[in-house]
Structures are given as C-alpha cells and as structure tokens.
C-alpha cells in the first residue's frame, strides 16, 4: 500500500508542475483534465500525510515513554499513544478505501428514468412519489434537476418520466438506485382498505459527452412535435419538442422541457448517447461473464432492490439487508443513509479482489 501511495504523491507533484506550464494553460481541455486529476489526488495525499504524521507521533510517544521519568509527562505520552493506536487503523482503512479504483463515470451528470410497472394506476402514482423523492434529494445535494420527458398516468403520477441531474459526483452517488422499487400500501382507489403491492423501475445512466460515443448522424431520424406539460397542460403551440430515433437499435428518446427546439435537440442527443453507452456497457459485461459482479454493482433492472412498506412505516434495501423505520423522511428525500451504506458495501466488495 505504501509503495502505491508514494507513487500517488509523485504523480500529485508532477501534475502540480504541469498545471502551471504556459502550454497547459493554453489548452483548456488538458488544463481541465489535469485540474480534476490534481483535485482527486490531493484528497489521497492529504490523508496519507495525516497517516505519516500519526505514525511519527506514535513513534515519538513510544520513545518518550522509554526515557521519560517524570510521571506527568509519562501519563501524557501514554494518553497520546492510546489515541494514536486508535486513530492509525482508521486512517489505514480510509487510505485503502481511497486506493480502490474509481469508476470513471462516477463524476458525470446523470439521466434518471422512472417507469411505472406492475400495479396499474397505483404504480404510476408511486412513480410520481419517487420523482418527488429524487427531486428533494437533489435539492439537498445542491444539484440541478430538470425534467426532460414524461408520460402522464391515467389517474395521476407518471407512466414514465425522465430527468437530467447535474452537479458533483451525481452518477457515482445515484447509480445504486437502478433497479425495481416495490411499494406496499393501501391505494387511494382501494375502497376495502386492502394493501396492494406495486412496482416501478428506476434507471440511472451516466450522461455522455460528444467525444465518448461515436454516432453516425445519418442513423438518427428526427421528428418535431408540440410540447405539453405534466398533467396535460399546454406548454406551447410551436413544434419545439424533439424525438430522436436511432434506427440501427430502435432506441427512441424525446425532450420537451425547453421552449427552444435547439436546446431540446441537444438534451435529447445527450440522452440518446447515454442510452447507447449503457447498452454497450451491458454488452461488455455479458461478454466478460466470468468476471465477478456483485448484485449491488449490477444495476440490473430486474433486481427488486428496495421495498417501501407504508403500513409499517419501513423501508428495506434487499441488497444489503438494511431496514429503517422512517419512511416519511425517506419519501421526503432522506436517502443518504442508504446511499452511503450501498457505497461502502460496493467498495468492500471491490476490495476483495
């Protein structure tokens, strides 16, 4: 581990020198990439320096105890030694976590898609509740949340809704939300008070930039139509909404949240690239079938990952067997406890090899 950390320190120093070169500053793309690398390396280097200082302080405390005769100084050295013996294993664990290879997509913006599944109208209503949950969570993170496409449910909610989320480490934070979310509650339409089980699917995709997915524009059919807002209200009467069809794969995406045709086209194209990227990644994962993939990391939409039980006020994540009894807070966007537990479980799995 120490050898790897020393390599990181050397690279950190090299990147720092590269950043101040005039040729680097003249190349904005290179400067931005190096700036990001510097920031990522700095977190590890700061933690490593803290670890090195703690090790030196522990050695100093041990040496002091060997030569010091004064009872008061000896007691102080003993207390410091105890604190450092407790602190060092924690720092070591944090450094091991920091050395786990990071998913290169983690710092990207994300596209969130929620679809109603089994359960009819109740599923569409729950899709609307989940949209609100993620909106609230994004607000707490200081992220920008923008609806790009939606299909209203017949009795409220959505049969499908798509949103763009932009901010810091969006995909890395939300990627474990992909899968089937199950709800157990008495629907508003239920006259006998019976509990129904419904489900929705959530997909979180990293937003792809132009350089990452090569597209032949001749393969894309573009259609224009009038926008409408959630709930059926009219947004405008001009043909500003855009639908793109990727003919080789049959993938269809559309965007209607902007008044500008050009902006809708740009957003739709980004979403199309993200979906093509996700298809390619899935294909690669299937090809490398021998490689161990944890359930947490798979993001397979057939996985029932979480249950929201309203009568009991509980929420259970089945991948990590974690249950909390604060469903009201969860539905108000307080999912940080799950997000962190899933991230830690994923990292622990990656550390196994």
QUIBEL-V522194 format. One record per residue. N is the residue number from 1. RES is the residue in one small letter. SS is DSSP state (A for helix, B for strand, O for the rest). PSI is psi in degrees with one decimal (none if undefined). BURIAL is # if it has 16 or more other C-alpha atoms within 10 Angstrom, else .. Layout:
# QUIBEL-V522194
((N:RES:SS:PSI:BURIAL) (N:RES:SS:PSI:BURIAL))
This chain:
# QUIBEL-V522194
((1:x:O:-42.0:.) (2:x:A:-40.8:.) (3:x:A:-42.4:.) (4:x:A:-40.7:.) (5:x:A:-38.1:#) (6:x:A:-37.0:.) (7:x:A:-41.6:.) (8:x:A:-41.2:#) (9:x:A:-44.3:#) (10:x:A:-43.6:.) (11:x:A:-38.8:.) (12:x:A:-44.3:#) (13:x:A:-39.8:.) (14:x:A:-44.0:.) (15:x:A:-38.8:#) (16:x:A:-39.7:#) (17:x:A:-39.6:.) (18:x:A:-34.9:#) (19:x:A:-27.3:#) (20:x:O:-0.3:.) (21:x:O:139.2:.) (22:x:A:-38.1:.) (23:x:A:-29.9:.) (24:x:A:-44.4:.) (25:x:A:-27.5:.) (26:x:A:-17.9:.) (27:x:O:94.6:.) (28:x:A:-37.4:.) (29:x:A:-46.6:.) (30:x:A:-41.2:.) (31:x:A:-41.7:#) (32:x:A:-43.2:.) (33:x:A:-43.9:.) (34:x:A:-36.6:#) (35:x:A:-40.8:#) (36:x:A:-43.0:.) (37:x:A:-41.5:.) (38:x:A:-44.1:#) (39:x:A:-41.0:.) (40:x:A:-43.1:.) (41:x:A:-34.6:#) (42:x:A:-38.3:#) (43:x:A:-41.5:.) (44:x:A:-42.5:#) (45:x:A:-42.7:#) (46:x:A:-43.9:.) (47:x:A:-38.7:#) (48:x:A:-40.9:#) (49:x:A:-37.5:.) (50:x:A:-40.0:.) (51:x:A:-45.0:#) (52:x:A:-41.4:.) (53:x:A:-42.0:.) (54:x:A:-39.1:#) (55:x:A:-42.8:#) (56:x:A:-43.4:.) (57:x:A:-36.5:.) (58:x:A:-41.5:#) (59:x:A:-41.9:.) (60:x:A:-42.1:.) (61:x:A:-39.7:#) (62:x:A:-44.5:#) (63:x:A:-36.7:.) (64:x:A:-40.5:.) (65:x:A:-30.1:#) (66:x:A:-30.2:.) (67:x:A:-22.8:.) (68:x:O:132.6:.) (69:x:O:-25.9:.) (70:x:O:122.8:.) (71:x:A:-38.3:.) (72:x:A:-44.2:.) (73:x:A:-37.4:.) (74:x:A:-40.6:#) (75:x:A:-41.1:.) (76:x:A:-41.8:.) (77:x:A:-38.8:#) (78:x:A:-43.9:#) (79:x:A:-42.2:.) (80:x:A:-40.0:#) (81:x:A:-41.7:#) (82:x:A:-44.3:.) (83:x:A:-42.7:.) (84:x:A:-35.0:#) (85:x:A:-27.7:.) (86:x:A:-34.9:.) (87:x:A:-40.2:.) (88:x:A:-45.2:#) (89:x:A:-35.0:.) (90:x:A:-42.6:.) (91:x:A:-39.2:#) (92:x:A:-43.8:.) (93:x:A:-40.2:.) (94:x:A:-37.4:.) (95:x:A:-38.9:#) (96:x:A:-41.2:.) (97:x:A:-41.4:#) (98:x:A:-24.6:#) (99:x:O:-6.6:.) (100:x:O:128.8:.) (101:x:O:130.8:.) (102:x:O:140.2:.) (103:x:O:122.4:.) (104:x:O:-17.1:.) (105:x:O:-9.4:#) (106:x:O:-35.4:#) (107:x:O:6.5:#) (108:x:O:159.8:#) (109:x:O:170.0:#) (110:x:B:156.1:#) (111:x:B:124.0:#) (112:x:B:128.7:#) (113:x:B:128.6:#) (114:x:B:127.7:#) (115:x:B:135.6:#) (116:x:B:146.2:#) (117:x:O:-130.3:#) (118:x:O:133.7:.) (119:x:O:0.4:#) (120:x:O:-130.5:.) (121:x:A:-38.3:#) (122:x:A:-36.5:#) (123:x:A:-41.8:#) (124:x:A:-38.7:#) (125:x:A:-40.5:#) (126:x:A:-33.8:#) (127:x:A:-39.7:#) (128:x:A:-39.8:#) (129:x:A:-40.5:#) (130:x:A:-33.3:#) (131:x:A:-44.6:#) (132:x:A:-41.0:.) (133:x:A:-49.8:#) (134:x:A:-34.1:#) (135:x:A:-45.9:#) (136:x:A:-43.2:#) (137:x:A:-42.6:#) (138:x:A:-37.6:#) (139:x:A:-43.7:.) (140:x:A:-30.1:.) (141:x:A:-9.2:.) (142:x:O:23.8:.) (143:x:O:156.8:#) (144:x:B:130.7:.) (145:x:B:120.3:#) (146:x:B:122.9:#) (147:x:B:137.7:#) (148:x:B:-24.1:#) (149:x:B:152.0:#) (150:x:B:151.4:#) (151:x:B:117.8:#) (152:x:B:146.1:#) (153:x:O:153.7:#) (154:x:O:-25.4:.) (155:x:O:21.9:.) (156:x:O:171.7:#) (157:x:O:-152.6:#) (158:x:B:140.7:#) (159:x:B:-23.2:#) (160:x:B:140.4:#) (161:x:B:138.8:#) (162:x:B:138.8:#) (163:x:B:149.9:#) (164:x:B:132.7:#) (165:x:B:125.0:#) (166:x:B:142.9:#) (167:x:O:-156.1:#) (168:x:O:126.8:.) (169:x:O:40.2:.) (170:x:A:-53.5:#) (171:x:A:-42.2:#) (172:x:A:-29.8:#) (173:x:A:-39.7:#) (174:x:A:-7.6:#) (175:x:A:-26.7:#) (176:x:A:0.0:#) (177:x:A:-11.1:#) (178:x:O:129.7:#) (179:x:B:-169.5:#) (180:x:B:125.6:#) (181:x:B:125.8:#) (182:x:B:138.5:#) (183:x:B:138.3:#) (184:x:B:112.6:#) (185:x:B:171.6:#) (186:x:O:113.7:#) (187:x:O:154.6:#) (188:x:O:-25.2:.) (189:x:O:-2.4:.) (190:x:O:115.9:.) (191:x:O:-23.0:.) (192:x:O:-2.0:.) (193:x:O:20.3:.) (194:x:O:144.9:.) (195:x:O:130.3:.) (196:x:B:151.7:.) (197:x:B:123.6:#) (198:x:B:169.2:#) (199:x:B:151.3:#) (200:x:B:159.9:#) (201:x:B:141.6:#) (202:x:B:132.5:#) (203:x:B:129.5:#) (204:x:B:119.9:#) (205:x:B:141.7:#) (206:x:B:136.6:#) (207:x:O:126.6:#) (208:x:O:139.4:#) (209:x:O:169.9:.) (210:x:O:-40.3:.) (211:x:O:-13.5:.) (212:x:O:-23.5:.) (213:x:O:118.2:.) (214:x:O:126.1:.) (215:x:O:135.5:.) (216:x:O:111.8:.) (217:x:A:-19.0:.) (218:x:A:-17.3:.) (219:x:A:-3.6:.) (220:x:B:124.8:#) (221:x:B:133.4:.) (222:x:B:127.3:.) (223:x:B:146.9:.) (224:x:B:142.0:#) (225:x:B:171.6:.) (226:x:O:139.6:.) (227:x:O:154.4:#) (228:x:B:155.0:#) (229:x:O:170.0:.) (230:x:A:137.1:#) (231:x:A:-0.8:.) (232:x:A:-4.4:.) (233:x:O:151.4:.) (234:x:B:137.3:.) (235:x:O:-50.0:.) (236:x:O:168.5:.) (237:x:O:9.4:.) (238:x:O:158.6:.) (239:x:O:71.2:.) (240:x:O:-17.6:#) (241:x:B:145.4:#) (242:x:B:136.0:#) (243:x:B:126.9:#) (244:x:B:132.6:#) (245:x:B:120.7:#) (246:x:B:101.0:#) (247:x:O:-36.7:.) (248:x:O:-33.0:.) (249:x:O:-16.4:.) (250:x:O:4.7:.) (251:x:B:134.9:.) (252:x:B:129.2:#) (253:x:B:153.3:#) (254:x:B:155.7:#) (255:x:B:133.5:#) (256:x:O:18.8:#) (257:x:O:-17.2:#) (258:x:O:152.3:#) (259:x:O:-21.6:.) (260:x:O:127.7:.) (261:x:A:-40.7:#) (262:x:A:-41.7:.) (263:x:A:-40.7:#) (264:x:A:-40.2:#) (265:x:A:-43.9:#) (266:x:A:-44.2:.) (267:x:A:-41.9:#) (268:x:A:-39.2:#) (269:x:A:-40.3:#) (270:x:A:-41.9:#) (271:x:A:-40.6:#) (272:x:A:-43.8:#) (273:x:A:-39.7:#) (274:x:A:-40.6:#) (275:x:A:-38.7:#) (276:x:A:-38.6:#) (277:x:A:-44.0:#) (278:x:A:-39.2:#) (279:x:A:-42.5:.) (280:x:A:-41.1:.) (281:x:A:-42.0:.) (282:x:A:-40.0:.) (283:x:A:-42.6:.) (284:x:A:-41.6:.) (285:x:A:-37.0:.) (286:x:A:-34.7:.) (287:x:A:-36.1:.) (288:x:O:60.1:.) (289:x:O:-25.2:.) (290:x:O:-19.6:.) (291:x:O:131.4:.) (292:x:O:129.9:.) (293:x:O:124.9:.) (294:x:O:157.1:.) (295:x:A:-38.0:.) (296:x:A:-41.1:#) (297:x:A:-11.5:#) (298:x:A:-36.9:.) (299:x:O:20.5:#) (300:x:O:128.7:#) (301:x:O:-9.3:#) (302:x:O:-12.4:.) (303:x:O:129.5:#) (304:x:B:103.2:#) (305:x:B:-29.5:#) (306:x:B:143.7:#) (307:x:B:133.6:#) (308:x:B:103.4:#) (309:x:B:104.8:#) (310:x:O:-42.8:#) (311:x:O:-35.8:.) (312:x:O:-3.6:.) (313:x:O:30.9:.) (314:x:B:156.7:#) (315:x:B:127.6:#) (316:x:B:128.8:#) (317:x:B:115.4:#) (318:x:O:-19.3:.) (319:x:O:-32.3:.) (320:x:O:9.7:#) (321:x:O:45.1:.) (322:x:B:126.1:.) (323:x:B:134.3:.) (324:x:B:152.2:.) (325:x:O:48.7:.) (326:x:O:55.7:.) (327:x:A:-35.8:#) (328:x:A:-43.7:.) (329:x:A:-40.1:.) (330:x:A:-47.8:#) (331:x:A:-12.0:#) (332:x:O:15.4:#) (333:x:O:4.1:#) (334:x:O:67.7:#) (335:x:O:9.7:#) (336:x:A:-35.5:.) (337:x:A:-42.1:.) (338:x:A:-44.3:#) (339:x:A:-46.7:#) (340:x:A:-41.6:.) (341:x:A:-39.5:.) (342:x:A:-39.9:#) (343:x:A:-43.8:#) (344:x:A:-41.1:.) (345:x:A:-39.8:#) (346:x:A:-44.6:#) (347:x:A:-39.3:#) (348:x:A:-37.9:.) (349:x:A:-41.3:.) (350:x:A:-30.2:#) (351:x:A:-17.7:.) (352:x:O:-20.5:.) (353:x:O:none:.))
